[in-house]
Amino acid sequence: MKNSVVFKQSKLLITSALMTLSLLTTSCGSGDSSKNLDIPGVDGPTVVLLGDDILVDIVLENISVEGGARYNIPNYNNSYVEISPDLQSSGTLLAFSVSLDDIFGDKVDRLDPLTLPGGRAIPGVSGGALPAVAFSVPSIKNIAFYVGPQIFGIWVPVNKLNMAGAMLTTRFYTGSKRVGNLSLVGEDENGENGGFFLALTVSSSQERKLEKLADRY
């Protein structure tokens, strides 16, 4: 009898996760649609490359803060995250400014490799781990930055995704150009560590100069 109850509960969880994924993938379109995954409770992320800085804006619709502040990212001398009340909603704006000089600097090589929070493997990465730095800001715990060969990733925790144990990865676009992957990660077996992982393909300043020259010919 007990095993039957456990089986039914597990079946309900799996069914709920599959229904959630079905609703999410409906908004993603085909692999060539250049439309990004909609994340429950989140507006964004949006990504812009401005000079040698990657700018990432995310609005967390279910978190409210009274004031804003800017915080330096540990081990990234020229990078920061800014948190403030969103002007267009009652949510909170997370604005990341990450320097490519920091990403390709020698300090990155000294960072310990980390998996996703809770020990799950990073999707799409051989070995499931990357050099990373984890930190928290008020109201938002366990933000993490990951850096690998030509990969830069941001982990942002999100509560109540209602897709326990599930993980969904799709292409991520800026305009019509694919710039990486976006993974939605459900809560683990303890009901914790849900969120999303944005993985961007990046190149050094010298590589990007060569790419621009190649585009002219």
Residue pairs with C-beta under 8 A, 6 or more apart in sequence:
13 164
13 165
16 162
16 163
16 164
17 162
17 163
17 164
17 165
17 166
17 186
18 166
20 161
20 162
20 163
20 166
20 186
21 163
21 166
21 168
24 37
24 38
24 40
24 168
24 184
25 168
25 170
27 35
27 37
27 38
28 35
28 36
28 37
28 38
28 170
29 35
31 171
34 173
34 175
34 176
34 177
34 178
35 173
36 170
36 172
36 173
36 182
37 168
37 170
37 172
37 182
37 184
39 158
39 184
39 196
40 158
40 160
40 161
40 162
41 60
41 61
41 62
41 158
41 159
41 160
41 161
42 58
42 59
42 60
42 61
42 156
42 158
42 196
43 58
43 59
43 61
43 89
43 91
44 56
44 57
44 58
44 59
45 56
45 57
45 58
45 154
45 156
45 182
45 198
46 56
46 57
46 58
46 174
47 54
47 55
47 56
47 172
47 174
47 179
47 198
47 200
48 54
48 55
48 174
49 55
52 99
52 100
52 101
52 205
53 97
53 98
53 99
53 100
54 96
54 97
54 98
54 100
54 152
54 200
54 202
55 95
55 96
55 97
56 95
56 96
56 98
56 154
56 198
57 93
57 94
57 95
57 96
58 93
58 94
58 95
58 96
58 156
59 86
59 89
59 91
59 92
59 93
59 94
60 91
60 92
60 94
60 140
60 156
60 158
61 89
61 90
61 91
62 91
62 159
62 160
63 91
63 92
63 139
63 140
64 85
64 90
64 91
64 92
65 83
65 84
65 85
65 92
65 138
65 139
66 85
67 84
67 85
68 82
68 83
68 84
68 85
68 93
69 82
69 83
69 84
69 137
69 138
70 80
70 81
70 82
71 80
71 81
71 82
71 83
71 135
71 137
72 79
72 80
73 79
73 80
73 81
73 98
73 102
73 133
73 135
73 145
74 133
74 135
75 102
75 107
75 108
75 111
75 133
76 98
76 99
76 102
76 107
76 133
76 145
77 99
77 102
77 105
78 99
78 101
78 102
79 96
79 97
79 98
79 99
79 102
80 96
80 97
81 94
81 95
81 96
81 97
81 137
81 143
82 93
82 94
82 95
82 96
82 97
83 92
83 93
83 94
83 95
83 137
83 138
83 139
83 140
84 92
84 93
84 95
85 92
85 93
86 92
86 93
87 93
92 139
92 140
94 140
94 156
96 154
98 145
98 152
100 202
100 204
100 205
101 205
102 108
103 147
103 152
103 202
104 204
108 131
108 147
109 131
111 131
111 132
111 133
111 147
112 131
112 132
113 127
113 129
113 130
113 131
113 132
114 129
114 130
114 131
114 132
114 134
114 144
114 146
115 121
115 122
115 128
115 129
116 122
116 155
116 185
116 193
116 197
117 134
117 142
117 144
117 155
117 157
117 193
117 195
118 188
118 190
118 192
118 193
120 128
120 167
120 185
120 188
120 193
121 127
121 128
121 129
122 128
122 129
122 130
122 146
122 153
122 197
122 199
123 167
123 169
123 181
123 183
123 197
123 199
124 169
124 181
124 183
124 199
125 148
125 151
125 199
130 146
130 147
130 148
130 151
130 153
131 146
131 147
131 148
132 144
132 145
132 146
132 147
132 153
133 144
133 145
134 142
134 143
134 144
134 145
135 143
135 144
136 142
136 143
137 143
140 156
140 157
141 157
142 155
142 157
142 193
143 154
143 155
143 156
143 157
144 154
144 155
145 152
145 153
145 154
145 155
146 152
146 153
146 154
146 155
146 199
147 153
150 201
150 202
150 203
151 180
151 199
151 200
151 201
151 202
152 199
152 200
152 202
153 197
153 198
153 199
153 200
154 197
154 198
155 195
155 196
155 197
156 195
156 196
156 198
157 193
157 194
157 195
158 194
158 195
158 196
159 194
160 194
161 184
161 185
161 186
161 187
161 194
161 195
162 186
163 184
163 186
163 187
163 194
164 186
164 187
164 188
164 189
164 191
165 186
165 187
165 188
165 189
166 186
167 183
167 184
167 185
167 186
168 183
168 184
169 181
169 182
169 183
169 184
170 181
170 182
170 183
171 178
171 180
171 181
171 182
172 178
172 179
172 180
172 181
172 182
172 198
172 199
172 200
173 179
179 200
179 201
180 198
180 199
180 200
180 201
181 198
181 199
182 196
182 197
182 198
182 199
183 196
183 197
183 198
183 199
184 196
185 193
185 194
185 195
185 196
185 197
186 194
187 193
187 194
188 194
203 211
